[in-house]
Amino acid sequence: QKEVEQNSGPLSVPEGAIASLNCTYSDRGSQSFFWYRQYSGKSPELIMSIYSNGDKEDGRFTAQLNKASQYVSLLIRDSQPSDSATYLCAVNSNYQLIWGAGTKLIIKP
Amino acid sequence: NAGVMQNPRHLVRRRGQEARLRCSPMKGHSHVYWYRQLPEEGLKFMVYLQKENIIDESGMPKERFSAEFPKEGPSILRIQQVVRGDSAAYFCASSPTVSSVTGTTNEKLFFGSGTQLSVL
């Protein structure tokens, strides 16, 4: 059973601080990794994709991938209240995306 | 450049009625996925379709649920004889045929706004 694990939270972070979200996966053959953001009552929205080991930066977001340890993380710098949402980790396994249950992030003003 | 279109946004049904949820993928996308989400829970995969083919329906209940993606028209998720436990948000997503990065399918899903099904 291929799995993706996330801490459900909520993770509470002060405004302006760095929010760190983590995700582990079980399929060593996975090649593609995604972070989606979902606001309450809305559909998931892709914010980052990463395919190779190391860091990938896009604005205030940095995705980190370590295939040897089978984890992928998302860092959000200078956190804003508008970043408050549930963050879903998704990992490609064969032709499917395997989803984590999501981490609820709360940015406190 | 329309995104993934789902309708209706909200659907109210009484127990025993049928629910039909529609999804039109993004232009150029031939892969459609249906997910179900309960409040405060993650996405649960239901079914993966390509045009006129069901590729994987392992997440869909064997009874009362069916899905199709005809050659022409939207993908349909059909729930017969709905029960209260079917109340949930149903999301459709589409993806391009092949990833330019890895050469595999099912990259970068684009989601519709979802259909909130309420069974009275």
gemmi code that builds the backbone of each chain (N, CA, C; Angstrom):
import gemmi

chains = {
    "A": [
        ("GLN", (0.851, -1.189, 0.000), (0.000, 0.000, 0.000), (0.889, 1.243, 0.000)),
        ("LYS", (0.847, 1.981, -1.089), (1.689, 3.163, -1.186), (1.037, 4.290, -0.386)),
        ("GLU", (1.875, 4.986, 0.420), (1.329, 5.977, 1.328), (2.111, 7.273, 1.286)),
        ("VAL", (1.393, 8.325, 1.626), (1.997, 9.635, 1.820), (1.508, 10.141, 3.175)),
        ("GLU", (2.449, 10.502, 4.027), (2.100, 10.882, 5.391), (2.410, 12.349, 5.639)),
        ("GLN", (1.455, 12.999, 6.268), (1.644, 14.384, 6.694), (1.100, 14.541, 8.104)),
        ("ASN", (1.694, 15.443, 8.851), (1.148, 15.803, 10.146), (-0.096, 16.651, 9.915)),
        ("SER", (-1.206, 16.254, 10.523), (-2.462, 16.948, 10.221), (-2.534, 18.360, 10.810)),
        ("GLY", (-1.691, 18.614, 11.824), (-1.718, 19.940, 12.443), (-2.912, 20.094, 13.372)),
        ("PRO", (-3.355, 21.339, 13.644), (-2.894, 22.537, 12.934), (-1.504, 22.982, 13.372)),
        ("LEU", (-0.799, 23.559, 12.408), (0.501, 24.156, 12.651), (0.297, 25.660, 12.733)),
        ("SER", (0.637, 26.219, 13.878), (0.428, 27.638, 14.102), (1.761, 28.366, 14.039)),
        ("VAL", (1.844, 29.384, 13.185), (3.093, 30.111, 12.948), (2.815, 31.607, 13.020)),
        ("PRO", (3.661, 32.383, 13.708), (3.434, 33.831, 13.743), (3.689, 34.465, 12.381)),
        ("GLU", (2.947, 35.518, 12.103), (3.137, 36.253, 10.858), (4.585, 36.715, 10.726)),
        ("GLY", (5.139, 36.532, 9.535), (6.514, 36.935, 9.278), (7.540, 35.837, 9.511)),
        ("ALA", (7.144, 34.765, 10.192), (8.070, 33.669, 10.470), (8.082, 32.690, 9.292)),
        ("ILE", (8.947, 31.669, 9.414), (9.022, 30.619, 8.392), (8.124, 29.450, 8.810)),
        ("ALA", (7.250, 29.056, 7.899), (6.415, 27.873, 8.126), (7.076, 26.690, 7.432)),
        ("SER", (7.193, 25.580, 8.132), (7.839, 24.386, 7.585), (6.855, 23.221, 7.600)),
        ("LEU", (6.577, 22.701, 6.424), (5.611, 21.611, 6.277), (6.348, 20.387, 5.740)),
        ("ASN", (6.072, 19.235, 6.319), (6.804, 18.026, 5.960), (5.889, 16.922, 5.444)),
        ("CYS", (6.485, 16.046, 4.663), (5.733, 14.970, 4.032), (6.689, 13.805, 3.793)),
        ("THR", (6.278, 12.600, 4.145), (7.075, 11.413, 3.829), (6.258, 10.491, 2.931)),
        ("TYR", (6.973, 9.706, 2.133), (6.272, 8.829, 1.196), (6.921, 7.460, 1.194)),
        ("SER", (6.184, 6.467, 0.745), (6.673, 5.089, 0.863), (7.231, 4.516, -0.442)),
        ("ASP", (6.823, 5.039, -1.590), (7.240, 4.463, -2.868), (8.584, 5.033, -3.309)),
        ("ARG", (9.628, 4.213, -3.227), (10.976, 4.683, -3.595), (11.087, 5.021, -5.076)),
        ("GLY", (10.167, 4.498, -5.874), (10.227, 4.747, -7.307), (9.592, 6.057, -7.738)),
        ("SER", (9.017, 6.803, -6.814), (8.343, 8.054, -7.165), (9.333, 9.062, -7.715)),
        ("GLN", (8.889, 9.789, -8.723), (9.773, 10.752, -9.375), (9.274, 12.180, -9.313)),
        ("SER", (7.978, 12.336, -9.027), (7.380, 13.664, -9.094), (6.654, 13.961, -7.790)),
        ("PHE", (6.832, 15.196, -7.322), (6.314, 15.551, -6.002), (5.681, 16.935, -6.081)),
        ("PHE", (4.547, 17.064, -5.442), (3.766, 18.286, -5.605), (3.241, 18.764, -4.255)),
        ("TRP", (3.150, 20.067, -4.144), (2.451, 20.690, -3.015), (1.259, 21.469, -3.553)),
        ("TYR", (0.106, 21.185, -2.961), (-1.114, 21.894, -3.296), (-1.591, 22.650, -2.058)),
        ("ARG", (-2.195, 23.774, -2.304), (-2.794, 24.570, -1.229), (-4.302, 24.526, -1.397)),
        ("GLN", (-5.013, 24.337, -0.298), (-6.464, 24.299, -0.356), (-7.041, 25.188, 0.735)),
        ("TYR", (-7.710, 26.246, 0.307), (-8.429, 27.080, 1.252), (-9.745, 26.393, 1.606)),
        ("SER", (-10.247, 26.698, 2.754), (-11.468, 26.070, 3.235), (-12.620, 26.280, 2.246)),
        ("GLY", (-13.241, 25.205, 1.834), (-14.366, 25.289, 0.913), (-13.985, 25.477, -0.543)),
        ("LYS", (-12.693, 25.468, -0.822), (-12.221, 25.666, -2.199), (-11.517, 24.412, -2.706)),
        ("SER", (-11.172, 24.434, -3.982), (-10.477, 23.286, -4.572), (-8.967, 23.425, -4.392)),
        ("PRO", (-8.241, 22.319, -4.436), (-6.778, 22.384, -4.317), (-6.160, 23.133, -5.490)),
        ("GLU", (-5.068, 23.814, -5.197), (-4.373, 24.630, -6.190), (-2.894, 24.273, -6.128)),
        ("LEU", (-2.311, 23.939, -7.264), (-0.894, 23.575, -7.306), (-0.023, 24.799, -7.030)),
        ("ILE", (0.898, 24.672, -6.075), (1.802, 25.784, -5.803), (3.257, 25.445, -6.075)),
        ("MET", (3.641, 24.176, -5.962), (5.039, 23.819, -6.210), (5.111, 22.396, -6.748)),
        ("SER", (6.055, 22.176, -7.633), (6.393, 20.829, -8.066), (7.903, 20.681, -7.994)),
        ("ILE", (8.374, 19.495, -7.687), (9.818, 19.253, -7.603), (10.098, 17.843, -8.067)),
        ("TYR", (11.194, 17.671, -8.795), (11.475, 16.387, -9.418), (12.842, 15.821, -9.051)),
        ("SER", (13.766, 16.686, -8.589), (15.104, 16.189, -8.277), (15.515, 16.620, -6.877)),
        ("ASN", (16.463, 15.900, -6.323), (16.934, 16.190, -4.974), (17.429, 17.628, -4.844)),
        ("GLY", (17.195, 18.194, -3.672), (17.660, 19.545, -3.420), (16.499, 20.495, -3.196)),
        ("ASP", (16.789, 21.762, -3.401), (15.815, 22.815, -3.153), (15.338, 23.427, -4.459)),
        ("LYS", (14.089, 23.851, -4.434), (13.535, 24.600, -5.557), (12.771, 25.779, -4.984)),
        ("GLU", (13.145, 26.965, -5.414), (12.559, 28.172, -4.842), (11.652, 28.862, -5.841)),
        ("ASP", (10.541, 29.370, -5.319), (9.617, 30.148, -6.147), (8.988, 31.202, -5.252)),
        ("GLY", (9.529, 32.403, -5.340), (9.028, 33.475, -4.478), (9.281, 33.161, -3.018)),
        ("ARG", (8.245, 33.196, -2.208), (8.404, 32.908, -0.775), (8.386, 31.411, -0.473)),
        ("PHE", (8.158, 30.600, -1.488), (8.043, 29.156, -1.300), (9.333, 28.451, -1.713)),
        ("THR", (9.743, 27.484, -0.904), (10.864, 26.610, -1.242), (10.445, 25.172, -0.991)),
        ("ALA", (10.553, 24.355, -2.020), (10.312, 22.924, -1.864), (11.656, 22.232, -1.725)),
        ("GLN", (11.731, 21.251, -0.846), (12.952, 20.491, -0.628), (12.647, 19.010, -0.796)),
        ("LEU", (13.511, 18.323, -1.521), (13.307, 16.901, -1.774), (14.545, 16.118, -1.385)),
        ("ASN", (14.331, 15.040, -0.657), (15.409, 14.119, -0.293), (14.902, 12.710, -0.584)),
        ("LYS", (15.279, 12.191, -1.738), (14.765, 10.876, -2.151), (15.340, 9.749, -1.301)),
        ("ALA", (16.556, 9.892, -0.834), (17.157, 8.838, -0.008), (16.378, 8.658, 1.287)),
        ("SER", (15.935, 9.767, 1.849), (15.169, 9.711, 3.096), (13.677, 9.689, 2.843)),
        ("GLN", (13.290, 9.823, 1.615), (11.893, 9.765, 1.205), (11.047, 10.820, 1.903)),
        ("TYR", (11.535, 12.038, 1.865), (10.712, 13.110, 2.375), (10.791, 14.315, 1.453)),
        ("VAL", (9.713, 15.064, 1.501), (9.645, 16.321, 0.760), (9.035, 17.351, 1.701)),
        ("SER", (9.571, 18.558, 1.648), (9.075, 19.587, 2.554), (8.779, 20.865, 1.788)),
        ("LEU", (8.021, 21.714, 2.427), (7.677, 23.019, 1.863), (7.951, 24.074, 2.924)),
        ("LEU", (8.761, 25.052, 2.566), (9.032, 26.175, 3.454), (8.334, 27.415, 2.906)),
        ("ILE", (7.699, 28.134, 3.789), (7.062, 29.398, 3.402), (7.711, 30.507, 4.221)),
        ("ARG", (8.447, 31.367, 3.544), (9.125, 32.470, 4.239), (8.176, 33.650, 4.393)),
        ("ASP", (8.453, 34.480, 5.396), (7.664, 35.695, 5.612), (6.160, 35.356, 5.556)),
        ("SER", (5.755, 34.427, 6.390), (4.378, 33.937, 6.365), (3.373, 35.065, 6.525)),
        ("GLN", (2.315, 34.980, 5.746), (1.243, 35.969, 5.766), (-0.065, 35.288, 6.206)),
        ("PRO", (-0.974, 36.056, 6.789), (-2.273, 35.460, 7.145), (-2.961, 34.786, 5.967)),
        ("SER", (-2.719, 35.296, 4.766), (-3.339, 34.701, 3.574), (-2.758, 33.325, 3.233)),
        ("ASP", (-1.663, 32.955, 3.894), (-1.102, 31.612, 3.700), (-1.845, 30.564, 4.531)),
        ("SER", (-2.719, 31.008, 5.399), (-3.492, 30.074, 6.228), (-4.369, 29.220, 5.322)),
        ("ALA", (-4.131, 27.926, 5.347), (-4.831, 26.995, 4.448), (-4.385, 25.585, 4.833)),
        ("THR", (-4.925, 24.618, 4.148), (-4.437, 23.239, 4.274), (-3.516, 22.951, 3.111)),
        ("TYR", (-2.358, 22.402, 3.413), (-1.358, 22.116, 2.383), (-1.286, 20.605, 2.169)),
        ("LEU", (-1.533, 20.220, 0.930), (-1.591, 18.807, 0.565), (-0.321, 18.420, -0.193)),
        ("CYS", (0.280, 17.342, 0.240), (1.441, 16.775, -0.439), (0.943, 15.663, -1.358)),
        ("ALA", (1.423, 15.619, -2.589), (1.025, 14.565, -3.527), (2.266, 14.008, -4.198)),
        ("VAL", (2.314, 12.699, -4.328), (3.487, 12.014, -4.865), (3.058, 11.103, -6.005)),
        ("ASN", (3.761, 11.181, -7.110), (3.450, 10.332, -8.244), (3.919, 8.901, -7.971)),
        ("SER", (3.023, 7.947, -8.201), (3.372, 6.535, -8.059), (2.736, 5.798, -9.226)),
        ("ASN", (3.563, 5.314, -10.140), (3.081, 4.812, -11.427), (2.292, 5.924, -12.107)),
        ("TYR", (1.063, 5.699, -12.442), (0.293, 6.727, -13.131), (-0.629, 7.482, -12.190)),
        ("GLN", (-0.504, 7.207, -10.908), (-1.415, 7.837, -9.951), (-0.707, 8.872, -9.099)),
        ("LEU", (-1.467, 9.820, -8.607), (-0.991, 10.685, -7.541), (-1.508, 10.128, -6.228)),
        ("ILE", (-0.605, 9.935, -5.301), (-0.988, 9.497, -3.954), (-0.972, 10.741, -3.067)),
        ("TRP", (-2.053, 10.967, -2.343), (-2.218, 12.199, -1.588), (-2.047, 11.981, -0.097)),
        ("GLY", (-1.386, 12.951, 0.540), (-1.430, 13.009, 1.984), (-2.748, 13.622, 2.425)),
        ("ALA", (-3.034, 13.510, 3.712), (-4.297, 14.036, 4.237), (-4.251, 15.546, 4.433)),
        ("GLY", (-3.047, 16.131, 4.348), (-2.944, 17.579, 4.447), (-2.549, 18.057, 5.830)),
        ("THR", (-1.842, 19.180, 5.857), (-1.492, 19.863, 7.106), (-2.186, 21.206, 7.126)),
        ("LYS", (-2.928, 21.452, 8.184), (-3.607, 22.737, 8.319), (-2.637, 23.750, 8.905)),
        ("LEU", (-2.419, 24.824, 8.193), (-1.486, 25.873, 8.611), (-2.277, 27.110, 9.006)),
        ("ILE", (-1.961, 27.651, 10.174), (-2.602, 28.875, 10.656), (-1.516, 29.906, 10.895)),
        ("ILE", (-1.620, 31.032, 10.224), (-0.666, 32.124, 10.411), (-1.325, 33.160, 11.316)),
        ("LYS", (-0.720, 33.388, 12.461), (-1.310, 34.309, 13.447), (-0.751, 35.712, 13.268)),
        ("PRO", (-1.639, 36.702, 13.076), (-1.185, 38.099, 12.907), (-0.465, 38.604, 14.160)),
    ],
    "B": [
        ("ASN", (-9.293, 30.704, -22.159), (-8.488, 29.635, -21.568), (-9.199, 29.114, -20.323)),
        ("ALA", (-10.339, 28.447, -20.549), (-11.148, 27.983, -19.434), (-10.412, 26.888, -18.686)),
        ("GLY", (-10.615, 26.888, -17.367), (-10.064, 25.825, -16.554), (-10.991, 24.638, -16.547)),
        ("VAL", (-10.825, 23.794, -15.534), (-11.689, 22.637, -15.377), (-13.055, 23.118, -14.887)),
        ("MET", (-14.087, 22.736, -15.610), (-15.430, 23.216, -15.280), (-16.248, 22.086, -14.672)),
        ("GLN", (-16.772, 22.352, -13.494), (-17.647, 21.384, -12.853), (-19.015, 22.007, -12.624)),
        ("ASN", (-20.036, 21.211, -12.808), (-21.370, 21.679, -12.444), (-22.251, 20.504, -12.056)),
        ("PRO", (-23.215, 20.746, -11.188), (-23.466, 22.037, -10.537), (-22.479, 22.283, -9.392)),
        ("ARG", (-22.430, 23.483, -8.860), (-21.589, 23.763, -7.697), (-22.173, 23.150, -6.440)),
        ("HIS", (-23.466, 23.206, -6.363), (-24.171, 22.623, -5.214), (-25.312, 21.762, -5.749)),
        ("LEU", (-25.462, 20.603, -5.135), (-26.512, 19.678, -5.562), (-27.162, 19.103, -4.313)),
        ("VAL", (-28.459, 19.263, -4.228), (-29.207, 18.729, -3.090), (-30.103, 17.610, -3.598)),
        ("ARG", (-30.014, 16.464, -2.947), (-30.827, 15.322, -3.324), (-31.426, 14.695, -2.066)),
        ("ARG", (-32.568, 14.080, -2.252), (-33.173, 13.308, -1.170), (-32.691, 11.870, -1.277)),
        ("ARG", (-32.705, 11.203, -0.170), (-32.283, 9.802, -0.154), (-33.045, 9.008, -1.216)),
        ("GLY", (-32.305, 8.180, -1.955), (-32.929, 7.353, -2.984), (-32.910, 7.968, -4.373)),
        ("GLN", (-32.644, 9.264, -4.471), (-32.576, 9.903, -5.785), (-31.214, 9.663, -6.422)),
        ("GLU", (-31.110, 10.111, -7.665), (-29.844, 9.982, -8.381), (-29.131, 11.330, -8.418)),
        ("ALA", (-27.817, 11.280, -8.350), (-27.004, 12.490, -8.481), (-26.093, 12.341, -9.697)),
        ("ARG", (-26.079, 13.376, -10.527), (-25.176, 13.403, -11.686), (-24.276, 14.618, -11.584)),
        ("LEU", (-22.974, 14.361, -11.575), (-21.997, 15.426, -11.457), (-21.213, 15.481, -12.765)),
        ("ARG", (-21.010, 16.700, -13.278), (-20.385, 16.837, -14.577), (-19.040, 17.537, -14.472)),
        ("CYS", (-18.164, 17.159, -15.373), (-16.817, 17.736, -15.374), (-16.315, 17.856, -16.801)),
        ("SER", (-15.949, 19.074, -17.184), (-15.300, 19.293, -18.479), (-13.840, 19.628, -18.220)),
        ("PRO", (-12.905, 18.807, -18.710), (-11.489, 19.065, -18.442), (-10.999, 20.305, -19.176)),
        ("MET", (-9.810, 20.706, -18.807), (-9.172, 21.816, -19.511), (-8.951, 21.435, -20.966)),
        ("LYS", (-8.926, 22.436, -21.808), (-8.688, 22.193, -23.226), (-7.338, 21.513, -23.406)),
        ("GLY", (-7.340, 20.443, -24.173), (-6.093, 19.732, -24.426), (-5.789, 18.636, -23.420)),
        ("HIS", (-6.589, 18.543, -22.352), (-6.385, 17.487, -21.357), (-7.293, 16.308, -21.678)),
        ("SER", (-6.706, 15.112, -21.661), (-7.519, 13.938, -21.972), (-7.634, 12.982, -20.790)),
        ("HIS", (-7.119, 13.414, -19.639), (-7.160, 12.577, -18.441), (-8.028, 13.266, -17.398)),
        ("VAL", (-8.956, 12.526, -16.833), (-9.872, 13.071, -15.828), (-9.850, 12.187, -14.592)),
        ("TYR", (-9.845, 12.835, -13.457), (-9.833, 12.142, -12.165), (-10.968, 12.687, -11.313)),
        ("TRP", (-11.593, 11.798, -10.598), (-12.618, 12.209, -9.643), (-12.129, 11.890, -8.236)),
        ("TYR", (-12.333, 12.882, -7.349), (-11.967, 12.728, -5.947), (-13.161, 13.103, -5.084)),
        ("ARG", (-13.153, 12.552, -3.912), (-14.187, 12.874, -2.928), (-13.489, 13.399, -1.676)),
        ("GLN", (-14.104, 14.387, -1.047), (-13.494, 14.948, 0.157), (-14.573, 15.234, 1.190)),
        ("LEU", (-14.369, 14.668, 2.355), (-15.238, 14.971, 3.489), (-14.636, 16.135, 4.263)),
        ("PRO", (-15.427, 16.873, 5.037), (-14.899, 18.019, 5.801), (-13.719, 17.609, 6.673)),
        ("GLU", (-12.682, 18.432, 6.657), (-11.482, 18.229, 7.486), (-10.715, 16.954, 7.118)),
        ("GLU", (-10.999, 16.383, 5.957), (-10.256, 15.194, 5.547), (-9.554, 15.444, 4.210)),
        ("GLY", (-8.650, 14.540, 3.856), (-7.925, 14.672, 2.605), (-8.739, 14.200, 1.424)),
        ("LEU", (-8.112, 14.297, 0.258), (-8.747, 13.853, -0.980), (-8.705, 12.330, -1.077)),
        ("LYS", (-9.833, 11.759, -1.441), (-9.887, 10.316, -1.648), (-10.095, 10.040, -3.138)),
        ("PHE", (-9.143, 9.351, -3.737), (-9.235, 9.010, -5.148), (-10.429, 8.093, -5.389)),
        ("MET", (-11.164, 8.385, -6.456), (-12.291, 7.513, -6.810), (-12.028, 6.794, -8.129)),
        ("VAL", (-11.775, 7.573, -9.183), (-11.685, 6.952, -10.503), (-10.849, 7.829, -11.421)),
        ("TYR", (-10.181, 7.148, -12.359), (-9.321, 7.816, -13.343), (-9.798, 7.369, -14.718)),
        ("LEU", (-10.087, 8.334, -15.570), (-10.615, 8.011, -16.900), (-9.838, 8.737, -17.981)),
        ("GLN", (-9.754, 8.095, -19.121), (-9.392, 8.760, -20.353), (-10.620, 8.679, -21.263)),
        ("LYS", (-10.547, 9.344, -22.378), (-11.695, 9.345, -23.289), (-12.165, 7.914, -23.574)),
        ("GLU", (-13.415, 7.640, -23.253), (-14.078, 6.356, -23.521), (-13.470, 5.182, -22.768)),
        ("ASN", (-12.588, 5.435, -21.826), (-11.976, 4.331, -21.072), (-11.904, 4.643, -19.593)),
        ("ILE", (-12.222, 3.652, -18.786), (-11.967, 3.729, -17.355), (-10.630, 3.055, -17.109)),
        ("ILE", (-9.658, 3.838, -16.612), (-8.316, 3.302, -16.413), (-8.187, 2.666, -15.031)),
        ("ASP", (-8.740, 3.311, -14.035), (-8.621, 2.817, -12.663), (-9.842, 3.269, -11.886)),
        ("GLU", (-10.623, 2.339, -11.423), (-11.800, 2.684, -10.615), (-11.702, 2.071, -9.231)),
        ("SER", (-10.468, 1.838, -8.800), (-10.256, 1.135, -7.541), (-10.765, 1.901, -6.324)),
        ("GLY", (-10.932, 3.214, -6.449), (-11.393, 4.000, -5.310), (-12.887, 4.217, -5.275)),
        ("MET", (-13.559, 3.659, -6.229), (-15.006, 3.899, -6.347), (-15.775, 2.715, -5.775)),
        ("PRO", (-16.798, 2.978, -4.957), (-17.621, 1.872, -4.452), (-18.209, 1.070, -5.609)),
        ("LYS", (-18.290, -0.241, -5.412), (-18.740, -1.131, -6.490), (-20.205, -0.925, -6.817)),
        ("GLU", (-20.980, -0.532, -5.826), (-22.418, -0.376, -6.044), (-22.789, 1.097, -6.054)),
        ("ARG", (-23.748, 1.423, -6.831), (-24.412, 2.734, -6.926), (-23.581, 3.797, -7.634)),
        ("PHE", (-22.273, 3.631, -7.692), (-21.396, 4.640, -8.307), (-20.940, 4.181, -9.688)),
        ("SER", (-20.940, 5.125, -10.628), (-20.387, 4.841, -11.952), (-19.831, 6.127, -12.532)),
        ("ALA", (-18.921, 5.971, -13.471), (-18.321, 7.145, -14.098), (-18.100, 6.854, -15.563)),
        ("GLU", (-18.150, 7.914, -16.357), (-17.888, 7.782, -17.776), (-17.239, 9.054, -18.290)),
        ("PHE", (-16.546, 8.897, -19.401), (-15.920, 10.037, -20.076), (-16.076, 9.763, -21.563)),
        ("PRO", (-17.207, 10.167, -22.127), (-17.495, 9.816, -23.521), (-16.603, 10.573, -24.498)),
        ("LYS", (-16.638, 10.119, -25.724), (-15.840, 10.745, -26.766), (-16.194, 12.227, -26.910)),
        ("GLU", (-17.460, 12.516, -26.813), (-17.915, 13.904, -26.863), (-18.610, 14.232, -25.551)),
        ("GLY", (-18.359, 15.420, -25.042), (-19.062, 15.844, -23.837), (-18.259, 15.646, -22.582)),
        ("PRO", (-18.847, 16.060, -21.461), (-18.107, 16.037, -20.200), (-18.032, 14.642, -19.592)),
        ("SER", (-17.186, 14.520, -18.615), (-17.173, 13.317, -17.788), (-18.332, 13.407, -16.795)),
        ("ILE", (-18.935, 12.278, -16.526), (-20.074, 12.222, -15.613), (-19.753, 11.252, -14.482)),
        ("LEU", (-19.977, 11.714, -13.261), (-19.960, 10.819, -12.095), (-21.416, 10.670, -11.660)),
        ("ARG", (-21.859, 9.441, -11.621), (-23.260, 9.171, -11.344), (-23.376, 8.378, -10.050)),
        ("ILE", (-24.235, 8.846, -9.177), (-24.488, 8.136, -7.921), (-25.976, 7.816, -7.863)),
        ("GLN", (-26.261, 6.546, -7.879), (-27.663, 6.127, -7.831), (-28.101, 5.899, -6.386)),
        ("GLN", (-29.385, 6.111, -6.146), (-29.981, 5.839, -4.833), (-29.121, 6.414, -3.710)),
        ("VAL", (-28.913, 7.705, -3.750), (-28.000, 8.344, -2.808), (-28.454, 8.120, -1.362)),
        ("VAL", (-27.445, 8.061, -0.499), (-27.669, 7.957, 0.951), (-26.971, 9.135, 1.610)),
        ("ARG", (-27.279, 9.364, 2.887), (-26.717, 10.536, 3.576), (-25.193, 10.495, 3.577)),
        ("GLY", (-24.631, 9.297, 3.654), (-23.177, 9.164, 3.678), (-22.489, 9.583, 2.386)),
        ("ASP", (-23.259, 9.801, 1.336), (-22.675, 10.269, 0.072), (-22.431, 11.775, 0.097)),
        ("SER", (-22.962, 12.467, 1.096), (-22.774, 13.915, 1.192), (-21.283, 14.215, 1.342)),
        ("ALA", (-20.774, 15.009, 0.426), (-19.342, 15.323, 0.403), (-19.105, 16.330, -0.718)),
        ("ALA", (-17.855, 16.803, -0.777), (-17.423, 17.590, -1.933), (-16.781, 16.635, -2.929)),
        ("TYR", (-17.189, 16.729, -4.169), (-16.628, 15.881, -5.222), (-15.847, 16.788, -6.175)),
        ("PHE", (-14.562, 16.489, -6.270), (-13.689, 17.290, -7.129), (-13.288, 16.489, -8.357)),
        ("CYS", (-13.273, 17.186, -9.457), (-12.754, 16.637, -10.694), (-11.442, 17.346, -10.997)),
        ("ALA", (-10.498, 16.615, -11.555), (-9.231, 17.205, -11.966), (-8.849, 16.654, -13.329)),
        ("SER", (-8.100, 17.440, -14.075), (-7.608, 16.955, -15.358), (-6.107, 17.189, -15.441)),
        ("SER", (-5.471, 16.438, -16.323), (-4.033, 16.605, -16.518), (-3.713, 16.459, -17.993)),
        ("PRO", (-2.578, 17.032, -18.393), (-2.146, 16.853, -19.775), (-1.807, 15.392, -20.033)),
        ("THR", (-1.611, 15.073, -21.275), (-1.387, 13.678, -21.629), (-0.065, 13.156, -21.094)),
        ("VAL", (0.981, 13.900, -21.324), (2.292, 13.425, -20.925), (3.082, 14.576, -20.341)),
        ("SER", (3.837, 14.310, -19.306), (4.670, 15.351, -18.715), (5.893, 15.610, -19.582)),
        ("SER", (6.196, 16.873, -19.727), (7.395, 17.221, -20.478), (8.655, 16.980, -19.647)),
        ("VAL", (8.464, 16.795, -18.334), (9.614, 16.637, -17.452), (10.000, 15.178, -17.306)),
        ("THR", (9.048, 14.363, -16.959), (9.368, 12.966, -16.674), (8.895, 12.009, -17.757)),
        ("GLY", (8.100, 12.497, -18.689), (7.584, 11.614, -19.731), (6.479, 10.703, -19.266)),
        ("THR", (5.976, 10.968, -18.077), (4.898, 10.124, -17.561), (3.601, 10.912, -17.521)),
        ("THR", (2.515, 10.199, -17.328), (1.210, 10.843, -17.253), (0.916, 11.252, -15.817)),
        ("ASN", (-0.201, 11.893, -15.660), (-0.692, 12.269, -14.341), (0.235, 13.261, -13.644)),
        ("GLU", (0.676, 14.236, -14.377), (1.459, 15.300, -13.784), (0.580, 16.520, -13.594)),
        ("LYS", (0.775, 17.201, -12.522), (0.160, 18.514, -12.322), (-1.337, 18.517, -12.603)),
        ("LEU", (-2.069, 18.094, -11.642), (-3.516, 18.100, -11.783), (-4.065, 19.505, -11.632)),
        ("PHE", (-5.064, 19.784, -12.425), (-5.771, 21.051, -12.346), (-7.207, 20.737, -11.926)),
        ("PHE", (-7.628, 21.364, -10.847), (-8.905, 21.011, -10.243), (-10.021, 21.946, -10.650)),
        ("GLY", (-11.208, 21.374, -10.743), (-12.402, 22.182, -10.852), (-12.798, 22.698, -9.482)),
        ("SER", (-13.835, 23.498, -9.449), (-14.289, 24.122, -8.197), (-15.038, 23.159, -7.296)),
        ("GLY", (-15.361, 21.994, -7.828), (-16.023, 20.994, -7.013), (-17.537, 21.097, -7.039)),
        ("THR", (-18.157, 19.976, -6.706), (-19.609, 19.931, -6.504), (-19.858, 19.494, -5.072)),
        ("GLN", (-20.590, 20.313, -4.345), (-20.956, 19.950, -2.974), (-22.299, 19.234, -3.023)),
        ("LEU", (-22.252, 17.947, -2.725), (-23.474, 17.149, -2.726), (-24.019, 17.053, -1.308)),
        ("SER", (-25.269, 17.408, -1.159), (-25.938, 17.287, 0.132), (-27.127, 16.364, -0.033)),
        ("VAL", (-27.164, 15.317, 0.778), (-28.266, 14.360, 0.717), (-29.131, 14.538, 1.959)),
        ("LEU", (-30.398, 14.843, 1.717), (-31.306, 15.106, 2.835), (-31.952, 13.819, 3.335)),
    ],
}
model = gemmi.Model(1)
for chain_id, residues in chains.items():
    chain = gemmi.Chain(chain_id)
    for i, (resn, *xyz) in enumerate(residues, 1):
        res = gemmi.Residue()
        res.name, res.seqid = resn, gemmi.SeqId(i, " ")
        for name, pos in zip(("N", "CA", "C"), xyz):
            atom = gemmi.Atom()
            atom.name, atom.element = name, gemmi.Element(name[0])
            atom.pos, atom.b_iso = gemmi.Position(*pos), 0.0
            res.add_atom(atom)
        chain.add_residue(res)
    model.add_chain(chain)
structure = gemmi.Structure()
structure.add_model(model)
structure.setup_entities()
